[in-house]
Amino acid sequence: MHISLDGFAGGPNGEMDWIHVDDEIFDFAGNQTDEADTAVYGRVTYEMMESYWPTAADKPGATKHDIQHSTWYKVVEKIVLSRTMQNTPNKNTRIIRDNIAEEIRKLKMKPGKNIIMFGSPGAVHSMLHEDLLDEFWLFINPVLLGKGVPYFSGLKDHIKLKLIKNKAFSSGVVCLQYEKEMKL
């Protein structure tokens, strides 16, 4: 998840033009997606991803990252958390409208690789409320927005995290990997 230093996922109108991504970050993130066979999205993030990634590898001048991520995106199982989305445009996509906690818990019990979640602040809020997130990969961008779409608002209780890894990129972006501490 890309996040501003002051905790926002998007600007006041959801804009993400402040997010810095380059080859160094793409390579690092690509290693994480290679370890996942399921991706969870909120509707807005899914629609944004769906508008680009299925054909990104086929475009003239496609980068190494475009080709790799497009290939992964086409085969990964996509789960969209949405109460309003009606149809899924491809066979690898499933919409969860109700019983999110129950459905995600079932998904987590299935054998396979990791489940990864991209952005999707609304979906993050829902999953946090239901205690469904195990790790956080935060790509902290060196920018203060002052206001915008918060990632971690409205928590019903505090969540203790343990730092597992950190990586500073030459751009000034820092990735912090946290694991949720178990409740006693």
Phi, psi and omega in degrees: 000128173276138185213145175283164180300333179262019167089021181255144177270338180204163177289186183304330178252021179082003184296146182234024182290352179271349182286130179257125175224133177220184183301322180299316179289318178302316180297317179297312181294325178300324177296326179287317180293329178298336180271004183238143175241004178219136178236134179251135180224152162280167183302312184297314179294319178301313181298323177295314180296317183295332180284347184238307194292327182302330183242006184302322182290339184271353184280146176302136179077016179303134180281168175304316180295317178303316181293314182296312184288324177298318178298314178297314183301321182295331185255340183291146174286128181251128177247125180248124176269108183201135174267348185251336182290133185260311186240150175256131183282347179218164187291340182268016185239135177229138178260132172250115182260323185228166178051045184304312183301313181298315182293319179291322177298319176298317181298319181292337181278343181291145175292155178142194181277194180291160170253129183241147180235131180254123173050234174059067182306319179297318178292322177300315179302314179298315183291324176295318179301328183262007178059048185253353182262131182259327182223158176230127172249102184255119174265098186275116180271139184282070180211143174250121182268332179082325176200162181154207181268110183282148175279317192241060178254156174070026177293138180279344180203161177285154181235118179276134181238152177240126179291126180258313181213158170217151182213122175262132179261157182298338180284347185100349174290141178236131175259126176244124177256118178243148172245142180287131177285142180289142176280143178267000000 
